[in-house]
Amino acid sequence: MPKKKSHLKNSTQYLFATFAVIISNYFFHLIAAHGLNSLDYGVLSGLFAFFGFIAFTGVSLQTKAIEISSRLIANHQFDKLKTERKKWLLITFVISIILTILFAIFSKFFVNSNTDIFAP
């Protein structure tokens, strides 16, 4: 298959996968909004926002790692590629551990809905 058609096929698959995620997300929130009371739905939305923050952090790290890898491959620096790959895996691992620990520390505010974290 020519390169142009391959890119078009991959882009189309990505487009439909994105639409599927958006539609399933809509139906999930539609069901959750009707099945939960407002406090529980608010807590659930806060958790989704936190997981979104973790996901965006991971995606940005992946994007930077891909950019560095492609530059090193284009310059035929395969030895440096191995060291950079190990470095980025370590950075990603450390950041994910830090975010997990922060979530574990602050999750008590999500679990105990009677606790008002904004109270004076």
Disulfide bonds with the S-S distance in Angstrom:
none
